[in-house]
Amino acid sequence: MIAIETVDELRVPELTPGAQRIVEVASELFYRRGIHAVGVDTIARESGITKRTLYDRFGSKDALVAVYLRARHQAWWQHLEHQIAETPSPRALAMFDAYADQGWASDRGCAFLNAAGELAADHPAYPVVRAHKQAVRDRLTELVRADCPDADDPETLAEHLFLLLEGAVAHRGIDDNTALLTSARELAEHLVLQPTAS
């Protein structure tokens, strides 16, 4: 079960249509170009608003970055849950499939790993990065517990799968292909089908 504090940290605030538009534009810019490389001038111009409007809606660029990551998590989570629902047991493998899905905008790798590489640990958006990764880990553990009842140690198995997943996802952004995700999924399948070997 995903902890309540994690869910709270990831909740997207209520947004006006104008604020939603700003988040959509900022999301594309931050993901494609990087958080530090994109200034509020660019976001305002691309959104068709003034900088003052942006600051009125969000207060600061840092706050906008946090909302961007929360919105990214929300969209990603819907994609992930759909993938899980469509995957037969063991559903933990759906995590690998979701990241490898060419229809999902993740060709630059994980937005949260990218953000973690740019942001200081005391940045207001950093807790969102941590909460997202904890949510992924918790969901993976839920799936392993549900679908691998014969595993000697479901938590350790889930942790091994999480490490495989994270390493492969990091290289998705570096290599711009899904080869390592495919390899990681094959290894994950071996682990979940022979859980006592984990």
C-alpha positions as CSV (number, residue, x, y, z in Angstrom):
1,M,0.0,0.0,0.0
2,I,1.3,3.4,-1.0
3,A,1.7,5.6,2.1
4,I,-0.7,8.5,2.7
5,E,2.2,10.9,3.0
6,T,3.5,9.8,-0.4
7,V,0.1,10.2,-2.0
8,D,-0.2,13.7,-0.5
9,E,3.2,14.8,-1.8
10,L,2.2,13.7,-5.3
11,R,-1.2,15.3,-5.4
12,V,-1.6,17.9,-8.2
13,P,-3.2,21.1,-6.8
14,E,-6.4,22.5,-8.3
15,L,-5.5,24.4,-11.4
16,T,-7.4,27.0,-13.4
17,P,-7.4,26.4,-17.2
18,G,-4.8,29.1,-17.6
19,A,-2.5,27.5,-14.9
20,Q,-3.1,24.1,-16.5
21,R,-1.9,25.5,-19.8
22,I,1.3,26.9,-18.2
23,V,2.0,23.5,-16.6
24,E,1.5,21.7,-20.0
25,V,3.9,24.1,-21.7
26,A,6.4,24.0,-18.8
27,S,6.2,20.2,-18.7
28,E,7.2,19.8,-22.4
29,L,10.0,22.4,-22.0
30,F,11.4,21.1,-18.7
31,Y,11.4,17.5,-20.0
32,R,12.9,18.2,-23.4
33,R,15.4,20.9,-22.5
34,G,16.0,20.5,-18.8
35,I,14.8,22.5,-15.8
36,H,17.7,24.8,-15.4
37,A,17.9,25.6,-19.1
38,V,14.3,26.9,-19.3
39,G,13.6,30.3,-17.8
40,V,10.2,31.8,-16.8
41,D,10.5,34.2,-19.8
42,T,10.5,31.2,-22.2
43,I,7.6,29.5,-20.4
44,A,5.5,32.7,-20.3
45,R,6.2,33.4,-24.0
46,E,5.4,29.8,-25.1
47,S,2.2,29.9,-22.9
48,G,1.1,33.2,-24.3
49,I,1.0,34.9,-20.9
50,T,3.0,37.4,-19.0
51,K,5.7,36.6,-16.4
52,R,3.5,38.3,-13.9
53,T,0.6,36.0,-14.6
54,L,2.9,33.0,-14.2
55,Y,4.1,34.3,-10.8
56,D,0.5,35.1,-9.8
57,R,-0.5,31.5,-10.5
58,F,2.6,29.7,-9.0
59,G,4.6,32.1,-6.9
60,S,7.9,31.0,-8.2
61,K,9.6,28.8,-10.8
62,D,10.5,26.4,-8.1
63,A,6.8,25.9,-7.2
64,L,6.1,25.4,-10.9
65,V,8.7,22.7,-11.1
66,A,7.0,20.9,-8.2
67,V,3.7,21.1,-10.0
68,Y,5.2,19.9,-13.2
69,L,6.6,16.8,-11.5
70,R,3.3,16.1,-9.7
71,A,1.4,16.4,-13.0
72,R,4.0,14.2,-14.7
73,H,3.5,11.6,-12.0
74,Q,-0.3,11.7,-12.3
75,A,-0.1,11.2,-16.1
76,W,2.5,8.5,-15.8
77,W,0.6,6.7,-13.0
78,Q,-2.5,6.5,-15.2
79,H,-0.4,5.0,-18.0
80,L,1.2,2.5,-15.5
81,E,-2.1,1.4,-14.0
82,H,-3.6,0.8,-17.5
83,Q,-0.5,-1.3,-18.3
84,I,-0.9,-3.3,-15.1
85,A,-4.5,-3.9,-15.7
86,E,-3.8,-5.3,-19.2
87,T,-0.9,-7.6,-18.1
88,P,-1.5,-11.1,-16.8
89,S,0.3,-12.4,-13.7
90,P,3.1,-11.8,-12.8
91,R,2.0,-8.1,-13.2
92,A,5.3,-6.8,-11.9
93,L,6.5,-7.2,-15.5
94,A,4.1,-4.5,-16.5
95,M,6.3,-1.9,-14.9
96,F,9.0,-2.7,-17.5
97,D,6.5,-2.7,-20.3
98,A,5.1,0.7,-19.3
99,Y,8.6,2.3,-19.4
100,A,9.4,0.7,-22.7
101,D,6.1,1.8,-24.3
102,Q,7.1,3.9,-27.3
103,G,3.8,5.7,-27.2
104,W,4.7,7.3,-23.9
105,A,6.9,10.4,-23.9
106,S,10.0,9.0,-22.1
107,D,12.6,9.0,-24.8
108,R,14.7,11.3,-22.7
109,G,14.5,8.8,-19.8
110,C,12.8,9.3,-16.5
111,A,11.7,12.9,-15.8
112,F,12.2,12.2,-12.1
113,L,15.8,10.9,-12.4
114,N,16.5,13.9,-14.7
115,A,15.1,16.3,-12.2
116,A,17.1,14.6,-9.4
117,G,20.2,15.2,-11.4
118,E,19.5,18.9,-11.7
119,L,17.9,19.9,-8.4
120,A,19.5,20.4,-5.0
121,A,18.3,18.1,-2.2
122,D,16.6,21.1,-0.5
123,H,14.7,22.2,-3.6
124,P,10.9,22.3,-3.0
125,A,10.4,19.8,-5.8
126,Y,12.9,17.2,-4.6
127,P,10.4,15.6,-2.2
128,V,8.2,15.0,-5.2
129,V,11.0,13.1,-6.9
130,R,11.5,11.0,-3.7
131,A,7.7,10.4,-3.4
132,H,7.4,9.3,-7.0
133,K,10.2,6.7,-6.7
134,Q,8.8,5.5,-3.4
135,A,5.4,5.1,-5.0
136,V,6.9,3.0,-7.8
137,R,8.8,0.8,-5.3
138,D,5.6,0.4,-3.2
139,R,3.5,-0.6,-6.2
140,L,6.1,-3.1,-7.3
141,T,6.1,-4.6,-3.9
142,E,2.3,-4.9,-3.9
143,L,2.4,-6.7,-7.2
144,V,5.1,-9.1,-6.1
145,R,3.2,-9.9,-2.9
146,A,0.0,-10.5,-4.8
147,D,1.4,-12.5,-7.7
148,C,4.4,-14.3,-6.2
149,P,3.0,-16.0,-3.1
150,D,5.7,-18.7,-3.2
151,A,8.5,-16.1,-3.0
152,D,10.7,-16.7,0.1
153,D,11.2,-12.9,0.6
154,P,8.8,-10.8,-1.5
155,E,10.3,-7.5,-0.3
156,T,13.8,-8.5,-1.4
157,L,12.5,-9.8,-4.7
158,A,10.7,-6.5,-5.2
159,E,13.8,-4.6,-4.3
160,H,15.8,-6.5,-6.9
161,L,13.2,-5.8,-9.6
162,F,13.2,-2.1,-8.6
163,L,16.9,-1.9,-9.0
164,L,16.7,-3.6,-12.4
165,L,13.9,-1.3,-13.5
166,E,15.7,1.9,-12.3
167,G,19.0,1.0,-14.0
168,A,17.2,0.2,-17.3
169,V,15.1,3.3,-17.2
170,A,18.2,5.5,-16.5
171,H,19.8,4.1,-19.7
172,R,16.7,4.7,-21.7
173,G,17.5,8.3,-21.4
174,I,21.2,7.8,-22.1
175,D,21.0,5.3,-25.0
176,D,17.6,6.5,-26.4
177,N,16.5,2.9,-26.9
178,T,14.7,0.2,-25.0
179,A,17.3,-2.6,-25.4
180,L,18.3,-2.6,-21.7
181,L,14.6,-2.4,-20.6
182,T,14.0,-5.5,-22.7
183,S,17.0,-7.3,-21.1
184,A,16.0,-6.2,-17.7
185,R,12.4,-7.5,-18.2
186,E,13.8,-10.9,-19.3
187,L,15.9,-11.1,-16.1
188,A,12.9,-9.9,-14.0
189,E,10.7,-12.6,-15.6
190,H,13.3,-15.2,-14.6
191,L,13.3,-13.9,-11.0
192,V,9.6,-13.8,-10.5
193,L,9.0,-17.2,-12.1
194,Q,11.7,-18.7,-9.9
195,P,11.3,-16.6,-6.8
196,T,13.3,-18.9,-4.5
197,A,16.4,-18.0,-6.6
198,S,16.2,-14.3,-5.7
